[in-house]
Every structure is written in structure tokens, then in C-alpha cells.
Amino acid sequence: MKNKIWLSSPHMGGTEQKFVNEAFETNWIAPLGPHVDNFELDLATYTKTKHAAALSSGTAAIHLALIMLGVKRGDEVICQTMTFSASANPITYLGATPVFVDSEKETWNMCPKLLNSAIQDRIAKGKKPKAIIPVHLYGMPAQMDKIMAVANIYGIPVIEDAAEALGSKINGKAMGSYGNMGVLSFNGNKIITTSGGGALLSNNNEYITQARFLATQARDEAPHYQHSQIGYNYRMSNIAAGIGRGQMEVLDAHVELRRQNFETYKKEFAPIEGITLLAEPKGYFSNRWLSTILIDPVFANGVTKEDVICALLVENIECRPLWKPMHLQPVFDKSPFYGDGTSENLFNNGLCLPSGSNLKKEEIKRVCTIIKNTFANTTKSINDLAELV
Ligand SMILES: *Cc1c(COP(=O)(O)O)cnc(C)c1O
């Protein structure tokens, strides 16, 4: 069996272990401690937001953000349909209903126009949505200026799901700093990892103070254990935060490596008419967390995304379709959806390619060769077919 090539695997920079050892030496083996405080500072400084709370996951961060916005049973929350289920799941934890909105073609993220019509229609039907959750898929920033403008017209707060977009920015402004609150994830496959973890960002200190309170079982200030609210156990451990501090030192370098992966794919696939890659709109900077391709059925000579996935799997290379839109998921089939087919089209024709910052040049070349051969062979077989006829 050939060496496995992963989509996106953890990539340590070297100093993570030093921070973890420090936690052991000082016996800060706890869900709080100096690494947590410093990691929070690192995140706030990097994203130029005023405050950050380190949490156990990105999902926990979305859950707490929704609670703080007062989302309750029977409420509606607007969510980008093209995303990982973790963007939408916390809406249902609260007994609220997700309302899904389709993507635009420029960034593959929430379409501001469809967002506007969705809000108008929900209001006309008697319910104003309580929050909006746009996502920066694969690191590509959503059209945040337009999304915030629509949200502000109706006074609806925005929870910016930047789980895939640490290091991405628009005109130098970091993703995660646009919404009323921003969400990051440090899961094992993300741009940096703490082995599992997340964070909530905000310029509003009340949100972050409240998030820390709720994340540590909502303990009132009293010598005994007293609670006047339901709490959660959602804080990040001092060990995990130590890994995070080390990862922050290499974040920009790793973003650069992922962007180089993308450039290699772009160059290698340039001669293939059936493959397109997503360009950055002017002023946009993507961390290129995952490099993705779209297969255009008109120019692909019959090659489908399944053909490419199979060809790579046989060679022990991980490759995945784009996120299956939430409005197509059995679990969300009763949720309202506002769309024009964009995300379905992306899902039908798109693929995520190996994108880790730790991939070797030869490994990327191996991926490119297999994909190029898949396209070359099909062209040939179609020609053979023509000769037979
Ligand atoms: C990974 C991810 C999350 C969830 O983060 P976890 O830390 O895994 O809970 C949320 N939204 C998106 C878009 C993600 O990719």
C-alpha cells in the first residue's frame, strides 16, 4: 500500500511540546490556567478583536453564542446551507429551527440577496429570525460587508462561523472579527489544532465574560456552589491551550504553505478545461484551508467527481466531496430553505483535495498526476468509442 495522503492532518511547529511540558511542570493540568489566558490573548491579538474565550470546541462556541442572543424553543435562526452540520446543530439544541440560505457563486458562501429575501419572508410569516450564521467555507471569506449591511437593516445579530478561516481576511481585516461574535475551531483537521477545541471572539466584553461563566457550569459568586442558570462544561484545558500557543507561532507560515498547495493545483490543472478553482475576489485573502476543484460536466468528457474520488482512493489518497448542503440532509428536511440551486450544484460537482501544510511537494504532484490521468484516460475512451461507432 502506498503512503496515505490525508486531506488535512495536524502539523506541529515544534514549540507546542515545550508549552505542554510547562503545564506539567507547574501542575496546571486543569480547564484553566496561564496557557488558557495567554492563548486567548494570542487569538484576540491575531484577529484584532478585543476579547476571546477558549472553549472545548467550535460547536460549543456556537451553542453559547446562540444562548447569549436569547435563542429559545420555537425561534428561528438563519444559517448558511452549504456548511458542516456543526454550524446548524446548536440551533436545534435550543429547540429552535434553522432557516437555510443558499450560497452565491463568488465565494460559495451565504448570498446576501437571498439572505435579505429570506428575512423578509420570515418576517411576513410572523417570525423575525433571532440570529444569522454565515460561514467562510474552506477559508474563503463570505461577503461580510454585504451580509452585515443586510443584518443591520433588520437589527439581527450575526454569529460569524470562522471555524475554517483563521488566518483569512478581507482588506486586512481578520475573519471572525466582522460579526457580533466570531467562532473558531481547533479540531484536528483545521488550520491549527489544539487536538480539539474552539473559541468565541467578540469586541463586546459582556458576551465573552458571560461565555466564560456559562462554560464553567454557571456558578454564581458565592462561597458554596450556587446556580441561578443552567451551565455547561465547555472550557478548554490548559494542556490543549499550550498546544494552541505553539500553533499560533506557525499559523502564518502554515497558511502560506496551504496557499502554495493551492497555487500548485492551479498551475497543474490549468490545461484541463473541465477543472476550475475558486479565485479570490479583489481584497480577499483565503487561508486555503482546503484546496477545492469544480468539475464542469460540459467540458469534463464524462469524468465525474466519483471517478476522481475512486482514482485517488485506490492510491490511498483521501479526497472528499464538498459539504452536502444542510437543506438536503434528512435530519433537516423540515427546515425552510431559500435558494437558487447554487449549493446543490457545488455539491454535485465539487471536490476537496489533500491540502495539509505538512504535505510534501512529491505528494501534491502524485495527487495531480492521478487526477490528470483520470481526465486523459476518459478522453481516450470516448475517442475509442467514437471509432467503434
Ligand atoms: C469544524 C467546524 C465547526 C465545528 O468545530 P468543532 O471544533 O469541530 O466543534 C463548525 N463550523 C464549521 C464550518 C466547521 O468546519
The ligand as a Gaussian input file, in Angstrom:
#p B3LYP/6-31G(d) Opt

LIG

0 1
 C      -15.177000      22.366000      12.220000
 C      -16.327000      23.242000      12.032000
 C      -17.186000      23.584000      13.094000
 C      -17.128000      22.929000      14.441000
 O      -15.982000      22.997000      15.134000
 P      -15.631000      21.858000      16.210000
 O      -14.455000      22.440000      16.917000
 O      -15.305000      20.618000      15.445000
 O      -16.805000      21.679000      17.088000
 C      -18.190000      24.490000      12.861000
 N      -18.392000      25.024000      11.649000
 C      -17.610000      24.708000      10.597000
 C      -17.880000      25.358000       9.292000
 C      -16.575000      23.794000      10.744000
 O      -15.830000      23.454000       9.685000

